[in-house]
């Protein structure tokens, strides 16, 4: 299997084509950004530290694939990824979310990723320990199951899953709230975490005996053993490194924090959010519950519709930290048809599989698919353009009869023809009975 972290830009674009329709310019730009990260790792120090990521701004209306491209590229290379909305943050000094919370969320994602990898690596070791503890517990049950080898085989094959055994397990002592948990106030929350860990060590862990089945014990013991193995391990350090070197932050609605020249009130706060974001993008050290994190080499991708504004309206210092700009095209009827049917796990296949779960086989004719795409495009033109998101609304309306009727009122195999789709969607186009679907 190919190492996704070493894929060339052309290979990355080919992979993205399987999930996102069109937007070739945006795909090229993010593919180059990903490849540059790999190239940087091959450069010797001290030059490696001096090479910073080329942050970019994606411009385009909602629903054209901005978030999808960023999310897919993070999944491709297994990088920690966090998506935030710029409008959810407020200037320092106001009550609300602190922008440093963005990095804390990223670090949490990175540590979870590193922990999941460590769990997978240590899985065999933990299972070996679990098998030994289960063998001891079942042996102490007082029932003769033959030799230890025969007993071990019975446990491994699940033949004794319903047998009840007694286990001695550890329980963490109840944590103490030292400081009140304040959303967005990272220092207090971090102090809480540190104090709780210290108190856990001082107070220790309680041990108690419980009775449960072998099947239940297997899961509980695995969690217990994997925690023992990972306790004091390198996965936290690996998570911090992952966040610093491979983290991706997607800042949506960045155009919404553009204030007017010489503005007051909310405009001042918006400009303040830009100034608060600047140190993160420039490179600074943020304190997190897992330790300090440098943001110098985190890749920042910003996105916005930029209706009536442009990236040039951001404060000059922030503009300079987003040197790459790429425009995404509005979706045509052809694009919507391709989005409906082509990507892996496309939305039409999702609905077909949902109905198949209730033993209803839905066959959608080609003309019906064309009708769905045409209706979605028409509604986007007549109402607010929400891009590909309109497809889900149109499909929900069109398939309402089947979604409600399966499995008791409608069974077997049904065919959705172009004529039936046109009749049903005609009601939607005429603005009748649409409120529950088109928002």
BELNOR-V702898 format. One record per helix or strand of 2 or more residues. SS is the DSSP state (H for helix, E for strand). FROM is the first residue (numbers start at 1). LEN is the number of residues. If there is no record, write none. Layout:
ss=SS from=FROM len=LEN
ss=SS from=FROM len=LEN
This chain:
ss=H from=4 len=3
ss=H from=9 len=9
ss=H from=24 len=19
ss=H from=47 len=4
ss=E from=56 len=4
ss=H from=66 len=12
ss=E from=81 len=5
ss=H from=86 len=3
ss=H from=100 len=22
ss=H from=123 len=17
ss=H from=148 len=9
ss=E from=164 len=9
ss=H from=186 len=18
ss=E from=205 len=9
ss=H from=214 len=17
ss=H from=235 len=12
ss=E from=248 len=5
ss=H from=254 len=4
ss=H from=266 len=17
ss=E from=285 len=4
ss=E from=291 len=4
ss=E from=299 len=6
ss=H from=311 len=3
ss=H from=316 len=5
ss=E from=324 len=4
ss=H from=333 len=9
ss=H from=347 len=10
ss=E from=360 len=5
ss=H from=366 len=17
ss=H from=389 len=10
ss=H from=400 len=6
ss=E from=412 len=5
ss=H from=418 len=12
